[in-house]
Amino acid sequence: MTGFLAGMLVLFGVGVVVGAVIFRWQRAIAALRVLRRIGWGYVIAILVLAGIYIFRDGGF
């Protein structure tokens, strides 16, 4: 089940990228913009959590 969901997410991502880059579909470009913002939010959340763990454990 997890492999199936991961495969579907990969296919969705490839479809959005192909639609945005090759076919210039406005809906795909907007979806790619949203996915990019979600990705940056995820990266920022990981960095904030790492900072909290470092602060909590007493630094480097």
C-alpha positions in Angstrom: 0.0 0.0 0.0 2.8 2.5 0.9 4.6 1.6 -2.3 1.5 2.3 -4.3 1.0 5.7 -2.7 4.6 6.6 -3.2 4.3 5.6 -6.9 1.2 7.7 -7.3 2.8 10.7 -5.7 5.8 10.3 -8.1 3.5 10.0 -11.1 1.6 13.1 -10.0 4.8 15.1 -9.5 6.1 14.1 -12.9 2.8 14.9 -14.5 2.7 18.4 -13.0 6.3 19.1 -14.0 5.7 17.9 -17.6 2.5 19.8 -17.8 4.1 23.0 -16.5 7.4 22.8 -18.4 6.6 21.2 -21.7 2.9 22.0 -22.3 2.8 25.4 -20.3 -0.5 24.5 -18.7 -1.5 27.4 -16.4 -3.1 25.0 -13.9 0.1 22.9 -13.8 2.2 26.0 -13.3 0.0 27.1 -10.4 0.2 23.6 -8.9 4.0 23.6 -9.2 4.2 26.9 -7.5 2.1 25.6 -4.6 4.2 22.4 -4.4 7.3 24.6 -4.3 6.0 26.6 -1.4 5.1 23.5 0.5 8.6 22.1 -0.1 10.2 25.3 1.2 7.9 25.2 4.3 9.0 21.6 4.9 12.7 22.6 4.6 12.2 25.5 7.0 10.3 23.2 9.5 13.2 20.7 9.5 15.7 23.5 10.1 13.7 25.0 12.9 13.3 21.6 14.6 17.0 21.0 14.2 17.7 24.3 15.9 15.3 23.5 18.7 17.0 20.1 19.3 20.4 21.7 19.3 19.3 24.4 21.7 17.6 21.8 24.0 20.6 19.5 24.1 23.0 22.3 25.0 24.5 23.4 21.7 27.1 21.8 19.5 
